[in-house]
Amino acid sequence: MRSDGGALRPAEGGAAMTVVYIDSVFALNALADYLLVYAAAQLAGARLRRGRFLLAALLGGAYAAAVFLPGLGWLSLLPVKLSAGVLMALAAFGGEPRFLRLTLLLFAAACGFAGCVLALGLAAGQRVPMENGVFYTNVDARVLVISAAAAYLVLTVVFRAAARRRGCGGLLVPVTVAFQGRSAALTALCDTGNALRDPVTGRPVLVAAAERLNALWPPELAAELTPEALRAPSAVMERLAERSGARLRLLPYSAVGVESGLLLAVRLDWASVNGRRRERLLLALSPTPVGDGCDALWGGPEE
């Protein structure tokens, strides 16, 4: 170990020594790992818990640096690598209802990212410094960013195509809803069994937990559209009908926990479902949570 933060490693063939700077190893791999867990969460439509992603990235960077410490070369063995990946997944996604899917996506993203870095490095005529699957010195920042974007693009295309083939069922997708200049971000579960439709347009209705929509309402509506009040949607409709006009309606709905069999629905300005903008979508307000790991249910197509 060098006093300036570098470690010496024999080069291939034992003819020379390779200088490895631990701080560079840690920083580079922590950055790459953050991009990987973020990409995996985006692809699965999971909530973006950036604090936990940072923790996972720091763990990944620490593992990468430890591989080069004297006497710890055994950390580069495949079982240990896999265990380190699972530990990162636990730090980033532990408690998520689709933990296995997120973990597999994380490993897929890691493979795609490494492959893109190596391919771009070769195309640029540069040797990418890597040992036992760990970047150990500075890689051109442009190569790193382009590689991350390329890996994300490839995985997105493959994953979305697979989702379309299975009819979108079980897929978590990002949703943004807008009403009177306000917006809220949600995570929706594509539920192919959700047959609720707009009686006017015949389009699918987005069903969301009322507790997740507080930021969407103007002050005069926020006090009325609470989970407690929405357990009696007819009474809320009567109180708000004159103020909201045709933007409110009642929809028949069968679900556990909705005693009246009705949901109050609001006509949004627009909604973005998995990146596709939908004008004047109908949003039904559920007084109870709609499921574990999601804020809303979407019964329409993914795209």
ABEGO torsion letter per residue (X at the ends): XBAAGBBBBBBBGGABBBBBBAAAAAAAAAAAAAAAAAAAAAAAGBBBBAAAAAAAAAAAAAAAAAAABBGAAAAABAAAAAAAAAAAAAAAABGBABAAAAAAAAAAAAAAAAAAAAAAAAAAGBBBBBBGGBBABBBBAAAAAAAAAAAAAAAAAAAAAAAAAAGGBGBBBBBBBBBGGBBBBBBBBBBAABABBBAAAGBBBBBBBAAAAAAABBAAAAAABBAAAAABAAAAAAAAAAAAEAABBBBBBBBBGBAAGBBBBBBBABBBBGGBBBBGBBBBBBABBAEBGBABBBABBAX
